[in-house]
């Protein structure tokens, strides 16, 4: 089929559209070229001048982190050792005397807090799953589950019944379960009462009082600054200098002998105790 020639009107419309497309393309190219020139002449928008920090500030920050990191390593190691030793000694003390609370006292005799034993917990645990499953099958068959999977058969106890069973054994502190329907007491095989959480120890620092407003932590800080603790708790970081024989109490300002309690604070505490004691 041969192409039909355009009529005069159709040819006019084609020429007009073609001309407009060409003009629009030239306009877009011109605007793009002008935009490129403008961006080259102007300073970059939002550009900031990057100034290097003072080298002294950098050295100080790096040194501070390095020093604190080295000290922290020693403190963490010493703390873990002290925590383990304290736990072992307090457990032996508890077994021998039943003591559950011990005061934390500085070498100077000042009490800064106390450590309290938190008893562990015991709960029923499945120790022989096969024995327990067989007992449930024979005693409570409705709570026994048989699951058939390819090439094998699995048996188990219904989770809800197992939870109820272990809770009752834990409550009675013995491997026994009471049948709610018959009231028969069953001895449950494959279940034992075992520790579920070990005993722990929690330290509590003194909060301070009107007579001695310094808290236990603040008293520890003060004793450390005065050089009373390093040789006892962290000898690897103990200073080599000898502290002054006469120290000034940071709480009341009274002078006292190094390594001894502040007489001013002791006197104030005795006065306060006497005022709080009702007359006979």
Secondary structure by P-SEA (a helix, b strand, c coil): ccbbbbcaaaaaaaaaaaaaaaaaaaaaaaaaaaaaaaaaaccccbbbbbbbccaaaaaaaaaaaaaaaaaaaaaaaaaaaaaaaaaaaaaaaaaaccccbbbbbccccccccbbbbbbbbbbbbbccaaaaaaaaaacccccbbbbbcccbbbbbccaaaaaaaaaaaaaaccccccccccccccccccccccccccbbbbbbcccccccccccaaaaaaaaaaacccccccccccccccccccbbbbcccccccccccccaaaaaaaaaaaaaacccc
